[in-house]
């Protein structure tokens, strides 16, 4: 059984590795200014989502750790005066 798995995996892994070498050296200059603008814009979007997430997390932790409100007891009032 192990030989069947090995005989199946070796060509599969060897065949998929050839496409990894096809784009060797495609971007050795580090990219243009538009690439860095795109990366910076993506980081800005993520940071703008982190701020509200931190506020909501703080509110949830504050609500969990704060003492609960006074227990409201149901009082039965009589209709007579």
C-alpha positions as CSV (number, residue, x, y, z in Angstrom):
1,X,0.0,0.0,0.0
2,X,2.8,2.4,0.8
3,X,4.5,1.8,-2.5
4,X,1.2,2.6,-4.3
5,X,1.0,5.9,-2.4
6,X,4.7,6.7,-3.1
7,X,4.4,5.9,-6.8
8,X,1.4,8.2,-7.0
9,X,2.8,11.1,-5.0
10,X,6.2,11.4,-6.6
11,X,5.0,12.3,-10.1
12,X,2.3,14.5,-8.6
13,X,4.7,16.5,-6.6
14,X,7.3,16.6,-9.2
15,X,4.9,17.7,-11.9
16,X,3.6,20.6,-9.8
17,X,7.1,21.9,-9.0
18,X,7.9,22.8,-12.7
19,X,5.5,25.7,-12.8
20,X,7.2,27.3,-9.8
21,X,10.3,27.9,-11.8
22,X,8.6,29.5,-14.8
23,X,8.5,33.0,-13.3
24,X,12.0,33.1,-11.9
25,X,13.3,36.7,-11.7
26,X,10.1,38.3,-12.8
27,X,10.2,41.1,-10.2
28,X,13.7,41.7,-9.1
29,X,13.4,45.5,-9.1
30,X,10.9,45.5,-6.1
31,X,7.9,46.7,-8.1
32,X,6.8,50.1,-9.2
33,X,5.2,52.9,-7.2
34,X,1.7,51.6,-8.1
35,X,2.5,48.3,-6.4
36,X,3.6,50.1,-3.2
37,X,0.5,52.3,-3.4
38,X,-1.7,49.3,-3.6
39,X,0.0,47.6,-0.7
40,X,-0.2,50.8,1.4
41,X,-3.9,51.2,0.5
42,X,-4.6,47.6,1.6
43,X,-2.8,48.2,4.9
44,X,-4.8,51.4,5.4
45,X,-8.1,49.6,4.9
46,X,-7.1,46.9,7.4
47,X,-6.0,49.5,10.0
48,X,-9.3,51.4,9.5
49,X,-11.1,48.2,10.4
50,X,-9.0,47.5,13.4
51,X,-10.0,50.7,15.2
52,X,-13.8,49.9,15.4
53,X,-12.9,46.3,16.2
54,X,-10.8,47.4,19.2
55,X,-13.6,49.7,20.4
56,X,-16.2,46.9,20.2
57,X,-13.9,44.5,22.0
58,X,-13.3,47.0,24.8
59,X,-17.1,47.5,25.1
60,X,-17.7,43.7,25.3
61,X,-15.0,43.2,27.9
62,X,-16.2,46.1,29.9
63,X,-19.8,44.7,29.9
64,X,-18.6,41.3,30.9
65,X,-16.5,42.5,33.8
66,X,-18.8,45.2,35.1
67,X,-21.1,44.3,38.1
68,X,-24.6,43.4,37.0
69,X,-27.4,45.8,37.6
70,X,-29.5,45.4,40.7
71,X,-31.8,42.5,40.4
72,X,-35.3,43.8,39.7
73,X,-37.7,42.1,42.0
74,X,-41.2,41.6,40.9
75,X,-43.5,42.9,43.5
76,X,-47.1,41.9,43.6
77,X,-49.4,44.9,44.2
78,X,-52.8,44.5,45.4
79,X,-55.6,46.2,43.6
80,X,-57.2,47.3,46.8
81,X,-56.6,50.7,48.4
